[in-house]
Amino acid sequence: MKKSEMVFMGAEQLLVTENAVDQALTEAGELLAVLTRLRVGNGVSGVVGQPAVTAILNAARHLGEARKEMIDAHAHLDVVKTQLGCRTLMVGTLPDKPLPGHDTSDAGRVVPIPA
């Protein structure tokens, strides 16, 4: 397998993982919001379910820490990519129309750095 293919496959999975962590953090927030709306909307005391709320908040804090670690991993992998002799021209979703003066003919490709 070419180094550029290795880097591209790793980058794709990194983005999937980053998005999964963000989605989990979003879902934890939604869960807390739904449970709070249900409790308040039905006149249930705030004491009821407080241990569950605390657990959800702790889980969200851990997800926030996981998000930070993924960002750190992203930066470390950027160094690895360069150590392998590759550079990223662009990865991700392109806008509908390229920006003026920006060549996107190589968009989405990871290529070896010329010697």
CYANA upper distance limits for C-alpha pairs under 8 A (distance plus 0.5 A):
  1 MET  CA      5 GLU  CA      7.02
  1 MET  CA      6 MET  CA      7.34
  2 LYS  CA      6 MET  CA      6.90
  3 LYS  CA      7 VAL  CA      6.70
  3 LYS  CA     84 LEU  CA      7.25
  3 LYS  CA     85 GLY  CA      8.49
  3 LYS  CA     86 CYS  CA      8.00
  3 LYS  CA    112 PRO  CA      8.35
  4 SER  CA      8 PHE  CA      6.60
  4 SER  CA     86 CYS  CA      6.78
  4 SER  CA    110 VAL  CA      5.91
  4 SER  CA    111 VAL  CA      6.11
  4 SER  CA    112 PRO  CA      6.92
  5 GLU  CA      9 MET  CA      6.55
  5 GLU  CA    110 VAL  CA      7.93
  6 MET  CA     10 GLY  CA      6.59
  7 VAL  CA     11 ALA  CA      6.50
  7 VAL  CA     81 LYS  CA      6.76
  7 VAL  CA     86 CYS  CA      8.22
  7 VAL  CA    110 VAL  CA      7.52
  8 PHE  CA     12 GLU  CA      6.66
  8 PHE  CA    109 ARG  CA      7.99
  8 PHE  CA    110 VAL  CA      6.56
  9 MET  CA     13 GLN  CA      6.87
 10 GLY  CA     14 LEU  CA      6.54
 11 ALA  CA     15 LEU  CA      6.75
 12 GLU  CA     16 VAL  CA      6.88
 13 GLN  CA     17 THR  CA      6.59
 14 LEU  CA     18 GLU  CA      6.59
 14 LEU  CA     74 HIS  CA      7.81
 15 LEU  CA     19 ASN  CA      6.58
 16 VAL  CA     20 ALA  CA      6.65
 17 THR  CA     21 VAL  CA      6.81
 18 GLU  CA     22 ASP  CA      6.81
 18 GLU  CA     67 ARG  CA      7.58
 18 GLU  CA     70 MET  CA      6.86
 18 GLU  CA     71 ILE  CA      8.35
 19 ASN  CA     23 GLN  CA      6.49
 20 ALA  CA     24 ALA  CA      6.59
 21 VAL  CA     25 LEU  CA      6.71
 21 VAL  CA     63 LEU  CA      7.31
 21 VAL  CA     66 ALA  CA      7.67
 21 VAL  CA     67 ARG  CA      6.62
 22 ASP  CA     26 THR  CA      6.64
 22 ASP  CA     67 ARG  CA      7.49
 23 GLN  CA     27 GLU  CA      6.61
 24 ALA  CA     28 ALA  CA      6.68
 24 ALA  CA     63 LEU  CA      7.82
 25 LEU  CA     29 GLY  CA      6.84
 25 LEU  CA     60 ALA  CA      6.51
 25 LEU  CA     63 LEU  CA      6.35
 25 LEU  CA     64 GLY  CA      7.53
 26 THR  CA     30 GLU  CA      6.70
 27 GLU  CA     31 LEU  CA      6.55
 28 ALA  CA     32 LEU  CA      6.81
 28 ALA  CA     56 ILE  CA      7.27
 28 ALA  CA     59 ALA  CA      8.19
 28 ALA  CA     60 ALA  CA      6.61
 29 GLY  CA     33 ALA  CA      6.67
 29 GLY  CA     60 ALA  CA      7.86
 30 GLU  CA     34 VAL  CA      6.55
 31 LEU  CA     35 LEU  CA      6.61
 32 LEU  CA     36 THR  CA      6.55
 32 LEU  CA     53 VAL  CA      7.40
 32 LEU  CA     56 ILE  CA      7.44
 32 LEU  CA     57 LEU  CA      8.47
 33 ALA  CA     37 ARG  CA      6.59
 34 VAL  CA     38 LEU  CA      6.57
 35 LEU  CA     39 ARG  CA      6.61
 36 THR  CA     40 VAL  CA      6.56
 37 ARG  CA     41 GLY  CA      6.12
 38 LEU  CA     42 ASN  CA      6.50
 39 ARG  CA     43 GLY  CA      6.65
 39 ARG  CA     44 VAL  CA      5.50
 39 ARG  CA     45 SER  CA      7.77
 39 ARG  CA     46 GLY  CA      7.94
 40 VAL  CA     44 VAL  CA      6.58
 40 VAL  CA     45 SER  CA      8.29
 40 VAL  CA     46 GLY  CA      8.48
 44 VAL  CA     48 VAL  CA      7.50
 46 GLY  CA     50 GLN  CA      7.26
 49 GLY  CA     53 VAL  CA      6.91
 50 GLN  CA     54 THR  CA      6.63
 51 PRO  CA     55 ALA  CA      6.67
 52 ALA  CA     56 ILE  CA      6.67
 53 VAL  CA     57 LEU  CA      6.65
 54 THR  CA     58 ASN  CA      6.63
 55 ALA  CA     59 ALA  CA      6.63
 56 ILE  CA     60 ALA  CA      6.63
 57 LEU  CA     61 ARG  CA      6.66
 58 ASN  CA     62 HIS  CA      6.79
 59 ALA  CA     63 LEU  CA      6.66
 60 ALA  CA     64 GLY  CA      6.60
 61 ARG  CA     65 GLU  CA      6.81
 62 HIS  CA     66 ALA  CA      6.62
 63 LEU  CA     67 ARG  CA      6.60
 64 GLY  CA     68 LYS  CA      6.88
 65 GLU  CA     69 GLU  CA      6.76
 66 ALA  CA     70 MET  CA      6.68
 67 ARG  CA     71 ILE  CA      6.81
 68 LYS  CA     72 ASP  CA      6.74
 69 GLU  CA     73 ALA  CA      6.55
 70 MET  CA     74 HIS  CA      6.56
 71 ILE  CA     75 ALA  CA      6.98
 72 ASP  CA     76 HIS  CA      6.81
 73 ALA  CA     77 LEU  CA      6.51
 74 HIS  CA     78 ASP  CA      6.70
 75 ALA  CA     79 VAL  CA      7.21
 76 HIS  CA     80 VAL  CA      7.00
 77 LEU  CA     81 LYS  CA      6.56
 78 ASP  CA     82 THR  CA      6.97
 79 VAL  CA     83 GLN  CA      6.68
 80 VAL  CA     84 LEU  CA      6.70
 81 LYS  CA     85 GLY  CA      7.10
 81 LYS  CA     86 CYS  CA      6.09
 81 LYS  CA     87 ARG  CA      7.31
 82 THR  CA     86 CYS  CA      5.74
 82 THR  CA     87 ARG  CA      6.68
 85 GLY  CA    112 PRO  CA      5.99
 85 GLY  CA    113 ILE  CA      5.94
 86 CYS  CA    110 VAL  CA      7.01
 86 CYS  CA    111 VAL  CA      5.88
 86 CYS  CA    112 PRO  CA      4.61
 86 CYS  CA    113 ILE  CA      5.56
 87 ARG  CA    110 VAL  CA      6.41
 87 ARG  CA    111 VAL  CA      6.23
 87 ARG  CA    112 PRO  CA      6.73
 87 ARG  CA    113 ILE  CA      6.40
 88 THR  CA    108 GLY  CA      8.29
 88 THR  CA    109 ARG  CA      7.08
 88 THR  CA    110 VAL  CA      5.20
 88 THR  CA    111 VAL  CA      7.05
 89 LEU  CA    106 ASP  CA      7.13
 89 LEU  CA    107 ALA  CA      6.52
 89 LEU  CA    108 GLY  CA      7.07
 89 LEU  CA    109 ARG  CA      6.50
 89 LEU  CA    110 VAL  CA      6.68
 89 LEU  CA    111 VAL  CA      7.95
 90 MET  CA    106 ASP  CA      8.19
 90 MET  CA    107 ALA  CA      5.52
 90 MET  CA    108 GLY  CA      5.27
 90 MET  CA    109 ARG  CA      6.92
 90 MET  CA    110 VAL  CA      8.09
 91 VAL  CA    107 ALA  CA      7.35
 91 VAL  CA    108 GLY  CA      4.96
 91 VAL  CA    109 ARG  CA      7.48
 92 GLY  CA    108 GLY  CA      7.26
 94 LEU  CA     98 PRO  CA      8.10
 98 PRO  CA    102 HIS  CA      6.97
 98 PRO  CA    103 ASP  CA      8.10
 98 PRO  CA    104 THR  CA      7.41
